[in-house]
Amino acid sequence: MAVNSPWMFGDWGGERSALKQDGVDFQVNYTGEAASNFSGGYNQSTTARYADQWQFGTTLDLEKLLNWSDTEFQLTVTNRNGKNVTNDAIGDPRVGTLSSTQEVYGRGQTTRLTQFWLRQGYFNHTLDIKAGRVTVGEDFDSMQSNFQNLTMGSGAAGNWRGDRWYNWPISQWGGRVKLNFTPEIYTQVGIYNQNPKNYDTGNGFRLDTSGSVGNLIPLEVGWLPKLGAQQLPGKYKVGAYYSSTKGNVYSSGAFENGGMQYSDTAHAYGGYFLVQQQLTAVDGDNSRGLTFTLQGVMNDKKTSTTDNFQSVAVTYVGLFDARPKDEIGFGAGRIHVNDEFTRTQREQNDGNNVNEYSNPTYLPIQSGSEYDYELYYGIHATDWLTVRPNLQYISAPGAVSEVKDAFVGGISVNVAL
């Protein structure tokens, strides 16, 4: 193993760096996340679960390889495995939770073609076009996050509207057009095919569009400044999305014929904002210092089960001079359930004449908000290995008042091979 290399298996005698210089860059990464339920939750046993993801990618600089100006190609295959303590212990299995203590879990534990796209810039990178098999969150509402709890993760708009906005590792046919007014200010619009079959296990390499139900159109405006003499980087983004896929309007629901029936459908829409700004540096070194992050999402109250979300986080890299690449972070998030959706759950229980939470046929009422908190410390063991032990607290898991608050211990490992 190479200690002073960005890769666990070294530079292949210099060949890997030479290939990258010539336009061929390989990425092999492993992420593993473990979590244990210390107390609380639906199942109060000290359950532990482990989930992981392998990522195999290649970036081709086609300007170097084929003399195609400002053009690159990306191929990425991912594989996810394991289990999630959120599903197995923390949330009531009849409704689950709203977030996840292991963000790498989910979206189908299978192998997928996650990226297969071509990007090309025009007019000195003023216009930038990207198309192929893509994930929405790699371009829209994207940021840097090392939290293990999904609540403080990137792509928040998709995390709380996953039935319309497909984040990593789910790919779909689509693309975006980006206009860079200056190196710091841009706007972009995308269109992405929506096909629920892309979620299915075993469909990771499915490329046809049969089963499509509509398209997602996100729009974003962003400002990427470097502030002050220390050039502190920031990300300021505001966006909106519209889905041509129709869904049930919860306010039109009524209990009939043994279940909820809806008399109206509507398109989905929403908006989001993201603020991420480094606030300090250490002795002029902006690779160290304090960073502040604020996120928010608003979804329509007609068709979304969660109508709003907010999170705030602070991280500090290089708190100790002896450990300049270590990082400490704390974050908190709130996920709110749509009141109209809550009403449908109550009507369904009333219609079935079931009012006791202990009854297996009772549908737990999700009302109000779930709150998620995390504190982690990232140990930069080598340039290719980072280990992040963390503590998490989940208040009102699933926004179900009968489920006790959960205290969770976790640890994540990131390896670049």
C-alpha positions as CSV (number, residue, x, y, z in Angstrom):
1,M,0.0,0.0,0.0
2,A,1.2,3.5,-0.9
3,V,1.4,5.8,2.1
4,N,2.3,9.1,0.3
5,S,0.0,8.6,-2.7
6,P,-3.6,9.8,-3.4
7,W,-4.3,6.1,-4.3
8,M,-4.2,3.1,-2.1
9,F,-2.4,1.0,-4.8
10,G,-0.1,3.8,-5.8
11,D,0.7,5.4,-9.1
12,W,1.5,2.2,-11.0
13,G,5.1,3.2,-11.4
14,G,4.1,6.6,-12.7
15,E,1.7,5.3,-15.3
16,R,-1.5,6.5,-13.7
17,S,-0.3,10.1,-13.5
18,A,1.0,9.9,-17.1
19,L,-2.3,8.6,-18.3
20,K,-4.1,11.4,-16.5
21,Q,-1.8,14.0,-18.1
22,D,-2.6,12.5,-21.5
23,G,-6.3,12.7,-20.8
24,V,-7.3,9.4,-19.2
25,D,-8.2,9.6,-15.5
26,F,-9.4,6.5,-13.6
27,Q,-11.5,6.6,-10.4
28,V,-11.9,3.6,-8.1
29,N,-13.5,4.5,-4.8
30,Y,-15.0,2.6,-1.9
31,T,-17.3,4.0,0.8
32,G,-18.5,2.0,3.7
33,E,-20.9,3.2,6.4
34,A,-21.7,1.4,9.7
35,A,-24.4,2.5,12.2
36,S,-25.6,1.1,15.5
37,N,-28.8,2.0,17.4
38,F,-27.5,2.8,20.9
39,S,-30.9,3.6,22.3
40,G,-34.5,4.5,21.3
41,G,-36.1,4.0,18.0
42,Y,-38.9,1.6,17.1
43,N,-36.8,-1.5,17.8
44,Q,-34.8,-0.6,20.9
45,S,-32.3,-3.4,20.6
46,T,-28.7,-2.3,19.9
47,T,-28.9,-3.2,16.2
48,A,-25.9,-2.5,13.9
49,R,-25.9,-2.4,10.1
50,Y,-23.3,-1.9,7.4
51,A,-23.8,-0.5,3.9
52,D,-21.3,0.3,1.2
53,Q,-20.7,1.5,-2.4
54,W,-18.1,0.8,-5.0
55,Q,-17.5,3.3,-7.7
56,F,-15.6,2.6,-10.9
57,G,-15.1,5.5,-13.2
58,T,-13.2,6.9,-16.2
59,T,-12.9,10.5,-17.4
60,L,-11.7,11.1,-20.9
61,D,-10.3,14.5,-21.8
62,L,-11.3,14.5,-25.5
63,E,-9.4,17.7,-26.2
64,K,-6.2,15.9,-25.4
65,L,-7.2,12.6,-26.9
66,L,-9.1,13.7,-30.1
67,N,-8.4,17.4,-30.3
68,W,-12.1,18.1,-29.5
69,S,-12.1,21.5,-27.9
70,D,-13.3,21.7,-24.3
71,T,-14.9,18.2,-24.4
72,E,-15.0,15.4,-21.9
73,F,-16.6,12.0,-21.5
74,Q,-17.5,10.3,-18.2
75,L,-18.3,6.7,-17.5
76,T,-19.2,5.5,-14.0
77,V,-20.5,2.2,-12.7
78,T,-21.6,1.9,-9.1
79,N,-22.4,-1.1,-6.9
80,R,-24.3,-0.8,-3.6
81,N,-24.7,-3.5,-0.9
82,G,-25.7,-3.9,2.7
83,K,-28.4,-2.9,5.1
84,N,-29.6,0.2,6.9
85,V,-30.2,0.5,10.6
86,T,-32.7,3.2,9.9
87,N,-35.0,0.7,8.2
88,D,-34.3,-2.2,10.6
89,A,-34.4,-0.5,14.0
90,I,-35.1,3.2,14.1
91,G,-38.2,3.7,12.0
92,D,-41.6,2.0,12.3
93,P,-41.5,-0.4,9.4
94,R,-45.0,0.4,8.5
95,V,-44.0,3.9,7.3
96,G,-40.2,4.1,7.8
97,T,-38.3,7.3,8.5
98,L,-37.8,10.5,6.4
99,S,-34.0,10.5,6.4
100,S,-31.3,7.9,6.6
101,T,-28.4,7.4,9.1
102,Q,-26.4,5.9,6.2
103,E,-26.6,8.1,3.2
104,V,-24.8,5.5,1.0
105,Y,-27.7,3.1,1.4
106,G,-30.7,3.0,-0.8
107,R,-31.8,3.5,-4.4
108,G,-31.6,-0.2,-4.9
109,Q,-28.7,-2.4,-3.6
110,T,-27.4,-3.4,-7.1
111,T,-24.9,-2.6,-9.8
112,R,-25.8,0.4,-12.0
113,L,-24.5,2.5,-14.9
114,T,-24.6,5.8,-13.0
115,Q,-22.9,8.1,-15.6
116,F,-22.5,7.8,-19.3
117,W,-22.3,11.3,-20.6
118,L,-20.6,13.8,-22.9
119,R,-19.9,17.4,-22.0
120,Q,-18.8,20.2,-24.4
121,G,-18.1,23.9,-23.9
122,Y,-18.5,26.6,-26.5
123,F,-17.4,30.2,-26.9
124,N,-14.5,30.0,-24.4
125,H,-16.7,28.0,-22.0
126,T,-19.5,30.6,-22.0
127,L,-22.0,27.9,-23.2
128,D,-21.7,24.4,-21.7
129,I,-23.8,21.4,-22.8
130,K,-23.9,18.0,-21.2
131,A,-26.1,15.0,-22.2
132,G,-26.3,11.3,-21.8
133,R,-27.1,9.0,-18.8
134,V,-26.9,11.4,-15.9
135,T,-28.0,12.0,-12.3
136,V,-29.8,15.3,-11.6
137,G,-27.9,16.1,-8.4
138,E,-24.5,16.1,-10.0
139,D,-25.4,19.4,-11.6
140,F,-28.3,20.9,-9.7
141,D,-28.4,21.7,-6.0
142,S,-24.9,20.1,-5.7
143,M,-22.4,20.8,-2.9
144,Q,-19.6,19.2,-0.9
145,S,-20.7,17.2,2.2
146,N,-19.0,14.6,4.4
147,F,-22.0,13.9,6.7
148,Q,-23.2,10.3,7.0
149,N,-26.8,11.3,7.7
150,L,-28.6,12.1,4.5
151,T,-30.2,15.2,6.0
152,M,-27.0,17.2,5.6
153,G,-26.2,15.6,2.2
154,S,-25.9,17.1,-1.3
155,G,-28.9,17.2,-3.7
156,A,-31.4,18.0,-1.0
157,A,-34.2,18.7,-3.6
158,G,-34.0,15.1,-4.8
159,N,-33.6,13.7,-1.3
160,W,-37.1,15.0,-0.3
161,R,-38.7,14.5,-3.7
162,G,-37.2,11.3,-4.8
163,D,-40.2,10.2,-6.8
164,R,-39.6,13.0,-9.3
165,W,-35.9,14.0,-8.9
166,Y,-33.5,11.1,-9.3
167,N,-30.2,11.6,-7.5
168,W,-27.1,9.4,-7.5
169,P,-26.7,6.5,-8.3
170,I,-29.9,6.5,-10.4
171,S,-29.2,7.6,-13.9
172,Q,-31.6,8.6,-16.6
173,W,-31.5,10.0,-20.1
174,G,-31.2,13.8,-20.0
175,G,-28.9,16.7,-19.9
176,R,-28.5,20.4,-19.2
177,V,-27.5,23.6,-20.9
178,K,-25.4,26.0,-18.8
179,L,-24.7,29.7,-19.5
180,N,-21.7,31.2,-17.7
181,F,-22.1,34.9,-17.6
182,T,-18.8,35.3,-15.8
183,P,-16.5,32.7,-14.1
184,E,-18.6,33.2,-11.0
185,I,-22.2,33.7,-12.2
186,Y,-24.2,31.1,-14.2
187,T,-27.6,29.9,-15.0
188,Q,-28.6,26.4,-16.2
189,V,-31.7,24.5,-17.3
190,G,-32.1,20.7,-17.7
191,I,-34.5,18.1,-18.8
192,Y,-34.5,14.5,-17.5
193,N,-36.6,11.6,-18.5
194,Q,-38.7,10.2,-15.6
195,N,-39.0,6.4,-15.5
196,P,-39.8,4.6,-12.3
197,K,-38.3,1.4,-13.8
198,N,-34.9,3.0,-13.4
199,Y,-35.3,2.4,-9.6
200,D,-35.8,-1.4,-9.9
201,T,-33.1,-3.8,-8.8
202,G,-31.7,-5.5,-11.9
203,N,-32.4,-2.5,-14.1
204,G,-29.1,-0.8,-13.5
205,F,-28.1,-1.1,-17.2
206,R,-31.6,-0.6,-18.7
207,L,-31.3,2.0,-21.4
208,D,-34.7,2.0,-23.2
209,T,-37.4,4.5,-22.3
210,S,-40.4,2.2,-22.2
211,G,-42.4,3.0,-19.0
212,S,-41.6,6.7,-19.0
213,V,-44.1,8.8,-17.2
214,G,-42.8,12.3,-17.9
215,N,-39.9,14.7,-17.6
216,L,-38.3,16.7,-14.9
217,I,-37.2,20.3,-15.8
218,P,-34.9,22.0,-13.2
219,L,-33.7,25.6,-13.4
220,E,-30.9,27.1,-11.4
221,V,-29.0,30.3,-10.9
222,G,-25.7,30.3,-9.1
223,W,-22.9,32.5,-7.8
224,L,-19.5,30.9,-7.0
225,P,-17.4,33.6,-5.4
226,K,-14.0,33.6,-3.9
227,L,-14.2,36.2,-1.2
228,G,-11.5,38.5,0.3
229,A,-7.8,38.4,0.1
230,Q,-7.8,34.8,1.2
231,Q,-10.1,33.8,-1.8
232,L,-12.6,31.9,0.4
233,P,-14.8,29.8,-1.8
234,G,-18.6,29.9,-1.7
235,K,-21.6,28.5,-3.4
236,Y,-24.9,30.4,-3.6
237,K,-27.7,28.6,-5.5
238,V,-31.4,29.1,-6.0
239,G,-33.5,26.8,-8.2
240,A,-36.9,25.5,-9.1
241,Y,-38.2,22.4,-10.7
242,Y,-41.3,21.2,-12.6
243,S,-42.4,17.7,-13.3
244,S,-44.8,16.8,-16.1
245,T,-45.6,13.6,-14.3
246,K,-49.0,13.8,-12.5
247,G,-49.6,12.5,-9.0
248,N,-52.5,12.2,-6.6
249,V,-53.7,15.5,-5.0
250,Y,-53.9,14.6,-1.3
251,S,-56.6,17.2,-0.6
252,S,-58.9,15.4,-3.0
253,G,-58.6,12.1,-1.2
254,A,-61.5,10.3,0.5
255,F,-61.8,6.8,2.0
256,E,-63.9,4.6,-0.4
257,N,-64.1,0.9,-1.2
258,G,-61.6,0.0,1.5
259,G,-58.9,2.5,0.6
260,M,-58.0,6.1,-0.2
261,Q,-59.4,7.3,-3.6
262,Y,-58.3,10.6,-5.2
263,S,-60.5,12.6,-7.5
264,D,-57.8,14.9,-8.7
265,T,-54.2,14.8,-10.0
266,A,-51.6,17.5,-10.6
267,H,-48.1,18.1,-11.8
268,A,-45.3,18.4,-9.2
269,Y,-43.2,21.5,-8.6
270,G,-40.9,23.0,-6.0
271,G,-37.9,25.1,-5.3
272,Y,-34.7,25.1,-3.3
273,F,-31.8,27.2,-2.1
274,L,-28.2,26.5,-1.0
275,V,-25.6,28.6,0.7
276,Q,-22.2,27.2,1.4
277,Q,-19.4,29.6,2.3
278,Q,-16.0,29.2,3.8
279,L,-15.7,31.9,6.5
280,T,-12.1,31.7,7.7
281,A,-8.7,30.5,6.7
282,V,-5.6,29.6,8.8
283,D,-2.5,31.8,8.3
284,G,-3.6,32.5,4.7
285,D,-4.1,28.8,4.0
286,N,-7.7,28.4,2.7
287,S,-7.5,24.6,2.6
288,R,-8.1,25.0,6.4
289,G,-10.9,26.9,8.2
290,L,-14.6,27.2,9.0
291,T,-17.3,26.6,6.5
292,F,-21.0,27.3,6.9
293,T,-23.8,25.5,5.0
294,L,-27.5,26.3,4.8
295,Q,-30.1,24.4,2.7
296,G,-33.8,24.6,2.1
297,V,-36.4,22.9,-0.1
298,M,-40.1,23.7,-0.7
299,N,-42.3,21.1,-2.4
300,D,-45.9,21.6,-3.6
301,K,-48.5,20.7,-1.0
302,K,-50.7,19.0,-3.6
303,T,-48.6,15.9,-4.4
304,S,-45.6,15.8,-2.0
305,T,-45.5,13.8,1.2
306,T,-42.8,16.2,2.6
307,D,-43.6,19.8,1.8
308,N,-40.5,21.6,3.3
309,F,-37.0,20.9,4.5
310,Q,-34.2,22.9,6.1
311,S,-30.7,22.1,7.3
312,V,-27.7,24.0,8.7
313,A,-24.2,22.8,9.2
314,V,-20.7,24.0,10.2
315,T,-17.4,22.2,9.4
316,Y,-13.8,23.0,10.3
317,V,-10.8,21.6,8.5
318,G,-7.5,21.7,10.3
319,L,-8.6,22.5,13.8
320,F,-5.3,21.2,15.1
321,D,-1.9,22.2,13.6
322,A,-0.7,18.7,14.0
323,R,-3.7,17.4,12.0
324,P,-4.1,20.0,9.2
325,K,-6.3,17.8,7.0
326,D,-8.7,16.4,9.7
327,E,-12.2,17.8,9.7
328,I,-14.9,18.2,12.4
329,G,-18.5,18.9,11.5
330,F,-21.9,19.4,13.2
331,G,-25.3,19.6,11.4
332,A,-29.0,19.7,12.1
333,G,-31.9,19.2,9.8
334,R,-35.8,19.3,9.8
335,I,-38.0,17.5,7.4
336,H,-41.7,18.4,7.6
337,V,-44.7,16.2,6.5
338,N,-47.4,17.7,4.3
339,D,-50.5,18.2,6.5
340,E,-52.8,17.0,3.7
341,F,-50.8,13.7,3.6
342,T,-51.2,13.4,7.4
343,R,-55.0,13.8,6.9
344,T,-55.2,10.9,4.4
345,Q,-53.4,8.6,6.9
346,R,-56.0,9.5,9.6
347,E,-58.9,9.0,7.2
348,Q,-57.5,5.6,6.2
349,N,-57.3,4.5,9.8
350,D,-60.8,5.8,10.5
351,G,-62.2,4.1,7.4
352,N,-60.6,0.8,8.5
353,N,-61.9,1.4,12.1
354,V,-58.4,0.9,13.4
355,N,-57.3,3.4,16.1
356,E,-54.7,1.5,18.2
357,Y,-51.1,2.1,17.4
358,S,-50.3,-1.5,18.6
359,N,-52.7,-3.0,16.0
360,P,-50.6,-4.4,13.1
361,T,-53.0,-3.0,10.5
362,Y,-52.8,0.5,12.0
363,L,-51.1,3.1,9.7
364,P,-48.8,5.2,11.9
365,I,-49.6,8.9,11.6
366,Q,-46.8,11.0,10.3
367,S,-47.4,14.5,11.6
368,G,-45.1,17.5,12.0
369,S,-41.4,17.0,11.5
370,E,-38.5,14.6,11.9
371,Y,-35.3,16.2,13.2
372,D,-31.8,14.8,12.5
373,Y,-28.5,15.8,14.1
374,E,-24.9,14.7,13.5
375,L,-21.5,15.4,15.0
376,Y,-18.5,13.8,13.2
377,Y,-14.7,13.9,13.2
378,G,-12.9,13.1,10.0
379,I,-9.5,11.5,10.5
380,H,-7.3,12.0,7.4
381,A,-5.3,8.9,7.9
382,T,-3.5,9.1,4.5
383,D,-4.2,10.9,1.2
384,W,-6.3,7.9,0.1
385,L,-8.0,7.0,3.4
386,T,-10.4,9.0,5.6
387,V,-12.2,7.6,8.6
388,R,-15.2,9.5,10.1
389,P,-16.7,8.3,13.4
390,N,-19.9,10.1,14.2
391,L,-22.8,10.4,16.6
392,Q,-26.4,11.0,15.4
393,Y,-29.6,11.9,17.1
394,I,-33.0,11.4,15.4
395,S,-36.0,13.1,17.0
396,A,-39.5,11.8,16.1
397,P,-38.2,9.2,13.5
398,G,-40.6,9.3,10.5
399,A,-42.4,12.1,12.2
400,V,-44.3,9.4,14.2
401,S,-44.9,10.6,17.8
402,E,-45.1,7.0,19.2
403,V,-41.5,6.2,18.0
404,K,-38.9,7.1,20.6
405,D,-36.0,9.4,19.7
406,A,-33.0,7.4,18.6
407,F,-29.3,7.8,19.5
408,V,-27.0,6.3,16.9
409,G,-23.3,5.8,16.6
410,G,-21.7,5.5,13.2
411,I,-18.5,5.3,11.3
412,S,-17.7,5.9,7.6
413,V,-14.7,4.9,5.6
414,N,-13.7,6.5,2.3
415,V,-10.9,4.8,0.2
416,A,-9.4,5.9,-3.1
417,L,-7.9,2.8,-4.7
